[in-house]
Amino acid sequence: MDQKAYRSVCKEFRLPDGKLWPIPIYFDVSREEAKLIEKSGVVAIKDFNDRLKGYLHVTDIYDSEKEMEHKET
């Protein structure tokens, strides 16, 4: 979820194209992890047994806006 979609979901409960999407989905990582991810552009997705399940191609890194996420409408 890029920042534009994140903000749209937090404010309108919809993706920028108008599709209903009531909960923002993103990975909360440390600044150090974000720097590593930014260099590679890819994150490996593994299960609890450390088995590879797939890859996530990262297109945007940004700070979440917790106040906006928890704002009541």
C-alpha positions in Angstrom: 0.0 0.0 0.0 1.7 3.2 -1.1 1.3 6.5 0.8 -1.5 7.8 -1.4 -3.6 4.7 -0.9 -2.8 4.7 2.8 -4.0 8.2 3.3 -7.1 7.6 1.2 -8.0 4.5 3.3 -7.4 6.3 6.6 -9.6 9.3 5.5 -12.3 7.7 3.3 -12.1 3.9 3.9 -11.5 3.6 0.2 -8.6 3.1 -2.2 -7.9 6.0 -4.6 -9.9 4.2 -7.3 -13.0 4.2 -5.1 -12.9 0.5 -4.0 -14.0 -0.1 -0.4 -10.9 -0.8 1.8 -11.7 -0.1 5.4 -8.3 -1.0 7.0 -4.9 0.3 6.0 -2.4 -2.6 5.5 1.3 -1.9 5.7 4.5 -3.3 7.4 5.7 -1.3 10.4 9.5 -1.6 10.3 12.4 0.2 12.1 14.4 2.9 10.3 17.3 0.5 10.0 15.1 -2.2 8.3 13.6 0.5 6.0 17.0 1.4 4.8 17.8 -2.2 3.9 14.4 -2.6 2.2 14.9 0.6 0.3 18.2 -0.7 -1.1 16.9 -4.1 -2.2 13.3 -3.1 -3.0 12.1 -6.6 -2.0 11.0 -8.3 1.2 10.8 -12.1 1.6 7.6 -13.3 3.1 8.1 -16.4 5.3 5.9 -18.5 7.5 6.4 -19.4 11.2 8.7 -22.3 10.2 10.9 -19.9 8.2 9.7 -21.3 4.9 9.6 -18.9 2.0 6.1 -18.1 0.9 6.8 -15.3 -1.6 8.2 -11.9 -2.2 6.8 -8.4 -1.8 8.1 -5.7 -4.1 8.3 -2.5 -2.2 7.3 0.7 -4.2 7.0 3.2 -1.4 8.5 3.7 2.1 6.8 6.3 4.4 6.0 7.0 8.0 2.6 5.9 9.2 0.3 8.6 10.6 -1.2 7.0 13.7 -3.4 10.0 14.6 -5.0 9.8 11.2 -5.6 6.0 11.5 -7.4 6.4 14.7 -9.4 9.4 13.9 -13.2 8.8 14.3 -15.4 9.8 11.4 
